[in-house]
Amino acid sequence: MSVDDEKALLAGIPTGLLIGGEWRDAAGGKRFDVLDPSTGDVLASVADASPEDGIAALDAAVAAQDEWAATAPRKRSEILRGAWQIMQDRKDDLALLMTLEMGKPLAEAAGEVVYGSEFFRWFAEEAVRITGRYGVNPEGSGRTIVSQHPVGPCYFITPWNFPLAMATRKIGPALAAGCTVVVKPAELTPLTTLLTASILEEAGLPAGVLNVVPTTSAGALTEPVLKDPRLRKLSFTGSTPVGKRLLAQAAENVLRTSMELGGNAPFLVFDDADLDAAVTGAMLAKFRNVGEACTAANRFIVHEAVADEFAERLTAEVEAVKVGRGTEEGVQVGPLINAAAVSKADDLVRDAVDRGAEVRLGGGPVDGPGTFYAPTVLDRVSAGSDILRTEIFGPVVSIVRFQDEAEAVRLANDTEYGLVSYVFTQDLARGQRMIERLQTGMMGLNVGVISNASAPFGGVKQSGVGREGGFEGIHEYLSTKYTMTPSPFA
């Protein structure tokens, strides 16, 4: 991509607030800059929403709620399907925009367009399949009617690491169910959400159904929105500490909540594993999205009989990875999102090394412009190291060794998180035991990527509540009503 291509794309991205179908400036006129993490250059200046703008967006969502809920499911479906098609037509623009504002390699950004847009197509199909039931009560004296209804206006807080997919994964089911929405995108990557909103407008979404309010004052904007009794649903993707605070705030009005929080994914390699598959899976599970994913493998728990060979082969693969700006040809690892992310990764690596870990490769920031961290492999990481307890969110492999299955399970479950686990074994019975014993909401068995729009995404323990995607995803936005009627034969 040329500089002219980048400038032309950025010139066409809306940078205001979307409230009630109008693109407008923030109430106080404030704006903030969105930066390219690979260079530090300013990409665009975006309207900086105030708390008053947040309430205005909720006003618009509330005003549109009844009419949107009454819209025929087929119409809602067609709008979502239309947005999916526009995304296919503009896939190159969406991919380039994500690479510019988030830093991921262009090929990975293109993959996110495929994955993220699929939530619109999937939930376009689910919109016309919302069902209830009718039956005779056991006594025969009445009839039971169970129906599903939209929960009402929703507030979404989305993260920076998957700026398209994390928005569509929430917006898709909400619109399909008949709910109106206010979205607060991450201040580091608001441009993709703004473009997504304009695509939905182009697809025919009525004014006020979707409202977008970027801001640098997330807490100040969010608090009054959550306190407003008209809001009925909160969905958040981000860190567990922030999620806990939001859950406490949501409790005041007993909001329906969906929380996709932190992870600390174990990647188990047993002595009977296909090491070719395990190394390939490890590269995908660790280095996809520069390691900045809640599903990224955080702890590589490897049987001592194959640990040396696995570490050697994985190190060779990591050493061959090309680091650079995501728009450059062949780049596999781009920059981390900002300087704080680089500092965090480096602190975790330094702590592990101080506790005895062996650095097989990398181990520090990359000199030069941008916020790059060298792809790193740490072996023989000691128990108690911070890197085994903290989500790395960077291109760092940390290997620990185990002797038997019971120890592997104990190490894998030794965390407050429970989002996803990865297991490599050729023993079918062992794979089934891992499904039963690993305390995670998702598991990859001999695969390194598990995300799919047709599957329920979510965790257990402090990794969150609720599920996004799959048949289960739309039910997060529906409330169940039971009606009893007398028997027509009474």
C-alpha positions as CSV (number, residue, x, y, z in Angstrom):
1,M,0.0,0.0,0.0
2,S,1.3,3.5,-0.9
3,V,1.2,6.6,1.3
4,D,-1.4,8.0,-1.1
5,D,-3.6,4.9,-0.6
6,E,-3.4,5.5,3.2
7,K,-4.2,9.2,2.9
8,A,-7.1,8.6,0.6
9,L,-8.6,6.0,2.9
10,L,-8.2,8.1,6.0
11,A,-9.8,11.1,4.3
12,G,-13.0,9.1,3.9
13,I,-13.4,8.0,7.5
14,P,-16.0,9.8,9.6
15,T,-14.4,11.3,12.7
16,G,-17.4,12.8,14.5
17,L,-19.8,11.2,17.0
18,L,-22.8,9.3,15.5
19,I,-25.9,10.2,17.6
20,G,-29.4,9.8,16.4
21,G,-28.3,9.3,12.8
22,E,-26.2,12.5,12.7
23,W,-22.4,12.8,12.6
24,R,-21.6,15.7,14.9
25,D,-18.9,17.3,17.0
26,A,-18.6,16.6,20.7
27,A,-20.5,18.9,23.0
28,G,-17.4,20.7,24.2
29,G,-15.7,20.7,20.8
30,K,-12.8,18.6,22.0
31,R,-11.0,16.2,19.7
32,F,-8.2,13.6,20.2
33,D,-5.5,12.2,17.9
34,V,-5.4,8.6,16.8
35,L,-1.8,7.4,16.2
36,D,-0.1,4.8,14.1
37,P,1.8,2.6,16.6
38,S,4.4,1.6,14.1
39,T,5.5,5.3,13.5
40,G,3.9,7.4,16.1
41,D,2.4,9.5,13.3
42,V,-1.1,11.1,13.7
43,L,-3.7,9.3,11.5
44,A,-6.7,11.3,12.3
45,S,-8.3,13.6,14.9
46,V,-11.6,12.3,16.3
47,A,-14.4,13.9,18.3
48,D,-13.9,13.4,22.0
49,A,-17.4,12.7,23.6
50,S,-18.4,14.2,26.9
51,P,-20.7,12.7,29.5
52,E,-23.5,14.8,28.0
53,D,-22.8,13.2,24.6
54,G,-23.1,9.8,26.2
55,I,-26.6,10.6,27.5
56,A,-27.5,12.1,24.2
57,A,-26.6,8.9,22.5
58,L,-28.6,6.9,25.0
59,D,-31.6,9.3,24.4
60,A,-31.3,8.5,20.7
61,A,-31.2,4.7,21.4
62,V,-34.2,4.9,23.7
63,A,-36.2,6.9,21.2
64,A,-35.5,4.3,18.5
65,Q,-36.0,1.2,20.6
66,D,-39.7,0.6,20.2
67,E,-39.8,1.0,16.5
68,W,-36.6,-1.1,16.0
69,A,-38.0,-3.9,18.2
70,A,-41.2,-3.9,16.1
71,T,-39.3,-4.1,12.8
72,A,-39.8,-7.4,11.0
73,P,-37.1,-9.9,11.7
74,R,-36.6,-10.3,8.0
75,K,-35.9,-6.6,7.6
76,R,-33.4,-6.6,10.5
77,S,-31.8,-9.7,8.8
78,E,-31.5,-8.0,5.4
79,I,-29.8,-4.9,6.9
80,L,-27.2,-7.1,8.6
81,R,-26.7,-9.2,5.5
82,G,-26.3,-6.0,3.5
83,A,-23.7,-4.7,5.9
84,W,-21.8,-8.0,5.6
85,Q,-21.8,-7.6,1.8
86,I,-20.5,-4.0,1.9
87,M,-17.7,-5.2,4.2
88,Q,-16.8,-7.8,1.5
89,D,-16.7,-5.1,-1.1
90,R,-14.6,-2.9,1.1
91,K,-12.4,-5.6,2.7
92,D,-9.2,-4.0,1.6
93,D,-10.1,-0.6,3.1
94,L,-11.1,-2.2,6.4
95,A,-7.9,-4.3,6.6
96,L,-5.7,-1.3,5.9
97,L,-7.5,0.8,8.4
98,M,-7.0,-1.7,11.2
99,T,-3.3,-2.1,10.3
100,L,-2.8,1.6,10.4
101,E,-4.5,2.2,13.8
102,M,-3.7,-1.0,15.6
103,G,-0.5,-2.2,13.9
104,K,-1.3,-5.8,13.1
105,P,0.1,-7.2,9.8
106,L,-2.1,-6.5,6.8
107,A,-2.7,-10.3,6.2
108,E,-4.0,-10.7,9.7
109,A,-6.2,-7.6,9.4
110,A,-7.7,-9.1,6.2
111,G,-8.4,-12.2,8.3
112,E,-10.2,-10.1,10.9
113,V,-12.4,-8.7,8.2
114,V,-13.5,-12.2,7.2
115,Y,-14.0,-13.2,10.9
116,G,-15.5,-9.9,12.1
117,S,-17.9,-9.4,9.2
118,E,-19.2,-13.0,9.6
119,F,-21.0,-11.9,12.8
120,F,-23.2,-9.8,10.7
121,R,-24.0,-12.6,8.3
122,W,-24.4,-15.2,11.1
123,F,-26.8,-13.0,13.1
124,A,-28.6,-12.0,10.0
125,E,-29.5,-15.7,9.8
126,E,-30.3,-15.9,13.5
127,A,-32.6,-12.8,13.5
128,V,-35.3,-14.9,11.7
129,R,-34.9,-17.9,14.0
130,I,-35.9,-16.4,17.3
131,T,-38.4,-18.8,18.7
132,G,-40.7,-19.6,21.7
133,R,-42.9,-22.4,22.7
134,Y,-46.5,-23.3,23.4
135,G,-47.6,-26.2,25.5
136,V,-50.2,-27.7,27.9
137,N,-49.5,-27.5,31.5
138,P,-49.2,-30.8,33.4
139,E,-52.6,-30.4,35.0
140,G,-54.2,-29.7,31.7
141,S,-55.9,-26.6,33.1
142,G,-54.0,-24.1,31.0
143,R,-51.7,-23.4,28.2
144,T,-48.1,-22.1,28.5
145,I,-46.7,-19.6,26.0
146,V,-43.0,-18.8,26.2
147,S,-41.9,-15.8,24.1
148,Q,-38.6,-14.0,23.5
149,H,-38.3,-10.2,23.5
150,P,-35.4,-7.7,23.0
151,V,-33.9,-6.6,26.3
152,G,-33.8,-3.0,25.3
153,P,-31.1,-0.3,24.9
154,C,-27.6,-1.6,25.2
155,Y,-24.2,0.0,26.0
156,F,-21.1,-1.6,24.5
157,I,-17.4,-1.0,25.5
158,T,-15.1,-2.5,23.0
159,P,-11.3,-3.0,23.1
160,W,-8.5,-1.9,20.8
161,N,-7.0,-5.2,19.8
162,F,-9.7,-6.5,17.4
163,P,-11.4,-3.2,16.5
164,L,-13.7,-4.7,13.9
165,A,-14.5,-8.2,15.4
166,M,-15.1,-7.0,18.9
167,A,-17.6,-4.4,17.6
168,T,-19.5,-6.7,15.2
169,R,-19.6,-9.5,17.8
170,K,-21.7,-7.3,20.0
171,I,-23.6,-5.2,17.5
172,G,-24.7,-8.1,15.3
173,P,-26.7,-10.1,17.9
174,A,-28.1,-6.9,19.5
175,L,-29.5,-5.6,16.2
176,A,-30.7,-9.1,15.2
177,A,-32.6,-9.3,18.5
178,G,-34.2,-5.9,18.1
179,C,-32.1,-3.9,20.5
180,T,-30.7,-0.4,20.0
181,V,-27.1,0.3,20.8
182,V,-24.6,2.8,22.1
183,V,-20.9,1.9,21.4
184,K,-17.9,3.4,23.1
185,P,-14.9,2.2,21.1
186,A,-11.4,2.1,22.5
187,E,-9.7,5.5,22.2
188,L,-6.6,3.9,20.7
189,T,-8.6,2.4,17.7
190,P,-11.9,4.2,17.1
191,L,-11.6,4.6,13.4
192,T,-12.6,1.0,12.5
193,T,-15.8,1.3,14.6
194,L,-16.7,4.6,13.0
195,L,-16.3,3.1,9.5
196,T,-18.4,0.1,10.6
197,A,-21.1,2.4,11.7
198,S,-21.1,4.2,8.4
199,I,-21.4,0.9,6.6
200,L,-24.4,0.0,8.6
201,E,-26.0,3.3,7.7
202,E,-25.3,2.6,4.1
203,A,-27.0,-0.8,4.6
204,G,-30.2,1.0,5.7
205,L,-30.0,0.9,9.5
206,P,-32.4,3.5,10.8
207,A,-31.2,6.6,12.7
208,G,-30.7,6.1,16.4
209,V,-30.5,2.3,16.3
210,L,-26.6,2.5,16.5
211,N,-24.8,5.4,18.2
212,V,-21.0,5.7,18.5
213,V,-19.2,7.9,21.1
214,P,-15.4,7.8,21.1
215,T,-13.9,9.4,24.1
216,T,-10.7,9.8,26.1
217,S,-12.8,10.0,29.3
218,A,-14.2,6.5,29.4
219,G,-15.1,6.4,33.1
220,A,-16.7,9.9,33.1
221,L,-18.9,9.0,30.0
222,T,-19.8,5.5,31.2
223,E,-20.9,6.2,34.7
224,P,-24.0,8.3,34.0
225,V,-25.0,6.0,31.2
226,L,-24.9,3.0,33.5
227,K,-26.8,4.9,36.2
228,D,-29.6,5.8,33.7
229,P,-32.6,3.4,34.4
230,R,-33.5,3.4,30.7
231,L,-30.4,1.3,29.9
232,R,-31.0,-2.4,30.1
233,K,-27.8,-4.2,28.9
234,L,-24.0,-3.8,29.3
235,S,-21.4,-5.7,27.3
236,F,-17.7,-5.2,27.9
237,T,-14.6,-6.7,26.5
238,G,-11.4,-5.8,28.4
239,S,-9.4,-6.4,31.5
240,T,-10.8,-8.2,34.6
241,P,-10.2,-5.3,37.0
242,V,-12.1,-2.9,34.8
243,G,-14.8,-5.6,34.3
244,K,-15.3,-6.0,38.0
245,R,-15.8,-2.2,38.5
246,L,-18.3,-2.2,35.7
247,L,-20.2,-5.2,37.1
248,A,-20.5,-3.3,40.4
249,Q,-21.9,-0.2,38.6
250,A,-24.2,-2.4,36.6
251,A,-25.6,-4.0,39.8
252,E,-27.3,-0.7,40.8
253,N,-29.9,-1.0,38.0
254,V,-29.6,-4.9,37.8
255,L,-28.5,-4.7,34.2
256,R,-28.1,-7.7,32.0
257,T,-24.3,-8.1,31.5
258,S,-21.9,-9.9,29.2
259,M,-18.3,-9.7,30.2
260,E,-15.4,-11.0,28.1
261,L,-12.4,-10.4,30.4
262,G,-8.8,-11.4,30.9
263,G,-7.1,-14.7,30.0
264,N,-4.1,-16.7,30.9
265,A,-4.3,-19.5,28.3
266,P,-2.3,-22.7,28.9
267,F,-0.9,-24.5,25.9
268,L,-0.3,-28.2,26.9
269,V,2.0,-30.4,24.8
270,F,2.0,-34.0,25.9
271,D,4.8,-36.5,25.1
272,D,2.6,-38.2,22.4
273,A,1.9,-35.0,20.6
274,D,2.5,-34.5,16.9
275,L,5.3,-31.9,17.3
276,D,4.8,-30.5,13.8
277,A,1.2,-29.7,14.6
278,A,2.1,-28.5,18.1
279,V,4.7,-26.0,16.8
280,T,2.4,-24.8,14.0
281,G,-0.4,-24.4,16.6
282,A,1.9,-22.6,19.0
283,M,2.9,-20.0,16.3
284,L,-0.8,-19.4,15.7
285,A,-1.9,-19.3,19.3
286,K,1.0,-17.1,20.4
287,F,1.9,-14.7,17.5
288,R,-1.5,-14.1,15.9
289,N,-2.4,-10.4,16.4
290,V,1.2,-9.8,17.7
291,G,0.2,-11.8,20.8
292,E,-2.3,-9.1,21.8
293,A,-5.3,-11.3,22.1
294,C,-7.1,-12.6,25.2
295,T,-7.0,-16.0,23.5
296,A,-3.2,-15.9,23.0
297,A,-1.3,-18.8,24.6
298,N,0.3,-17.4,27.7
299,R,1.9,-20.5,29.4
300,F,3.5,-23.3,27.3
301,I,3.3,-26.4,29.5
302,V,5.4,-29.1,27.9
303,H,6.1,-32.7,28.8
304,E,9.8,-33.0,29.8
305,A,10.3,-35.8,27.3
306,V,9.7,-33.5,24.4
307,A,10.4,-30.1,25.9
308,D,13.9,-29.7,24.5
309,E,12.8,-30.6,20.9
310,F,9.7,-28.5,21.1
311,A,11.6,-25.5,22.4
312,E,14.3,-25.8,19.7
313,R,11.8,-26.2,16.9
314,L,9.6,-23.4,18.1
315,T,12.6,-21.1,18.6
316,A,13.7,-21.7,15.0
317,E,10.2,-20.8,13.8
318,V,10.1,-17.6,15.9
319,E,13.6,-16.6,14.7
320,A,12.3,-16.6,11.1
321,V,9.5,-14.2,11.8
322,K,9.7,-10.8,10.1
323,V,9.0,-7.8,12.3
324,G,8.0,-4.5,10.9
325,R,5.2,-2.1,10.0
326,G,2.1,-4.1,9.2
327,T,1.8,-2.6,5.7
328,E,5.2,-4.0,4.6
329,E,5.2,-7.2,2.6
330,G,5.9,-10.4,4.5
331,V,5.6,-8.8,8.0
332,Q,4.3,-11.3,10.5
333,V,4.7,-9.3,13.8
334,G,3.9,-5.6,14.0
335,P,4.3,-3.1,16.8
336,L,2.6,-3.4,20.2
337,I,-0.2,-0.9,20.7
338,N,1.8,1.7,22.7
339,A,4.9,2.3,24.8
340,A,3.1,1.0,28.0
341,A,2.5,-2.4,26.3
342,V,6.2,-2.6,25.5
343,S,7.2,-1.7,29.1
344,K,4.8,-4.3,30.5
345,A,6.1,-7.1,28.3
346,D,9.7,-6.2,29.1
347,D,9.0,-6.1,32.9
348,L,7.5,-9.6,32.7
349,V,10.5,-10.9,30.7
350,R,13.0,-9.3,33.1
351,D,11.2,-10.8,36.1
352,A,11.2,-14.3,34.6
353,V,14.9,-14.0,33.7
354,D,15.8,-12.8,37.2
355,R,14.0,-15.9,38.5
356,G,16.1,-18.2,36.4
357,A,14.4,-18.4,33.0
358,E,16.6,-19.1,30.0
359,V,16.4,-16.6,27.1
360,R,16.5,-18.7,23.9
361,L,15.6,-15.7,21.6
362,G,14.8,-12.0,21.8
363,G,14.2,-10.6,25.2
364,G,13.8,-6.9,24.8
365,P,12.4,-3.9,22.8
366,V,13.4,-3.2,19.3
367,D,15.3,0.0,18.7
368,G,13.9,2.6,16.3
369,P,10.6,4.3,15.7
370,G,7.4,2.6,16.8
371,T,6.5,0.4,19.7
372,F,8.1,-2.9,18.8
373,Y,9.1,-5.8,21.0
374,A,11.4,-8.6,19.8
375,P,9.7,-12.0,19.4
376,T,11.0,-13.8,22.5
377,V,11.3,-17.4,23.7
378,L,11.8,-18.1,27.4
379,D,12.5,-21.6,28.5
380,R,12.5,-23.2,32.0
381,V,10.4,-20.4,33.5
382,S,10.2,-20.8,37.3
383,A,7.1,-21.1,39.3
384,G,6.1,-17.8,40.8
385,S,7.3,-15.8,37.9
386,D,4.9,-12.9,37.1
387,I,4.7,-14.0,33.4
388,L,2.9,-17.1,34.5
389,R,0.2,-15.1,36.4
390,T,-0.2,-12.1,34.2
391,E,-1.6,-11.8,30.6
392,I,1.5,-10.9,28.5
393,F,-0.3,-9.3,25.5
394,G,2.9,-9.5,23.5
395,P,5.1,-11.8,21.3
396,V,6.6,-13.7,24.2
397,V,6.7,-17.5,24.7
398,S,7.2,-18.8,28.2
399,I,7.9,-22.6,28.6
400,V,7.5,-24.6,31.7
401,R,7.9,-28.4,32.0
402,F,5.8,-31.2,33.5
403,Q,6.2,-34.8,34.3
404,D,2.7,-36.4,34.2
405,E,-0.9,-35.6,33.3
406,A,-1.9,-34.7,36.8
407,E,0.8,-32.1,37.1
408,A,-0.1,-30.6,33.7
409,V,-3.7,-30.2,34.7
410,R,-2.7,-28.7,38.0
411,L,-0.4,-26.1,36.3
412,A,-3.0,-25.3,33.7
413,N,-5.7,-24.6,36.3
414,D,-3.5,-22.7,38.6
415,T,-4.9,-19.3,37.6
416,E,-8.0,-17.2,38.4
417,Y,-8.7,-17.0,34.7
418,G,-10.5,-19.5,32.5
419,L,-11.0,-18.3,29.0
420,V,-9.3,-20.8,26.7
421,S,-6.9,-23.7,26.7
422,Y,-4.9,-25.5,24.0
423,V,-4.1,-29.2,24.2
424,F,-1.9,-31.2,21.8
425,T,-2.1,-35.0,22.2
426,Q,-2.8,-37.9,19.9
427,D,-4.5,-39.9,22.7
428,L,-8.3,-39.5,22.2
429,A,-9.1,-40.5,25.8
430,R,-6.6,-38.0,27.2
431,G,-8.2,-35.3,25.0
432,Q,-11.6,-36.1,26.4
433,R,-10.2,-36.0,29.9
434,M,-8.8,-32.5,29.2
435,I,-12.3,-31.4,28.1
436,E,-13.6,-32.5,31.5
437,R,-10.7,-31.3,33.7
438,L,-9.4,-28.0,32.3
439,Q,-11.2,-25.1,33.8
440,T,-11.8,-23.0,30.7
441,G,-14.8,-21.9,28.7
442,M,-13.2,-22.9,25.4
443,M,-10.5,-25.4,24.3
444,G,-8.5,-26.0,21.2
445,L,-7.7,-29.7,20.8
446,N,-4.8,-30.1,18.4
447,V,-5.6,-26.6,16.9
448,G,-4.1,-23.2,17.6
449,V,-7.0,-21.0,16.6
450,I,-10.5,-21.5,18.1
451,S,-12.5,-18.3,17.2
452,N,-15.5,-18.7,14.9
453,A,-18.7,-16.7,14.6
454,S,-20.8,-19.9,14.8
455,A,-19.4,-20.9,18.2
456,P,-20.1,-19.6,21.7
457,F,-17.1,-17.5,22.8
458,G,-16.5,-16.9,26.5
459,G,-14.9,-18.0,29.7
460,V,-15.3,-19.2,33.2
461,K,-13.9,-18.0,36.6
462,Q,-12.6,-14.4,36.3
463,S,-12.5,-14.5,32.5
464,G,-16.1,-13.4,32.4
465,V,-19.8,-14.2,32.1
466,G,-22.0,-14.8,29.0
467,R,-21.2,-15.9,25.5
468,E,-20.8,-14.2,22.2
469,G,-21.3,-15.8,18.9
470,G,-23.1,-19.1,18.1
471,F,-26.7,-19.9,18.7
472,E,-26.1,-18.8,22.3
473,G,-25.0,-15.3,21.3
474,I,-28.4,-13.8,20.4
475,H,-29.9,-15.0,23.7
476,E,-27.7,-12.5,25.6
477,Y,-30.0,-9.8,24.0
478,L,-33.4,-11.5,24.6
479,S,-35.5,-11.7,27.7
480,T,-37.9,-14.6,28.2
481,K,-41.6,-14.0,29.0
482,Y,-43.9,-16.7,30.2
483,T,-47.7,-16.3,29.7
484,M,-50.4,-18.6,31.1
485,T,-53.7,-18.9,29.4
486,P,-56.8,-20.9,30.4
487,S,-57.5,-24.2,28.6
488,P,-59.7,-23.6,25.6
489,F,-61.6,-26.7,26.6
490,A,-62.3,-25.6,30.2
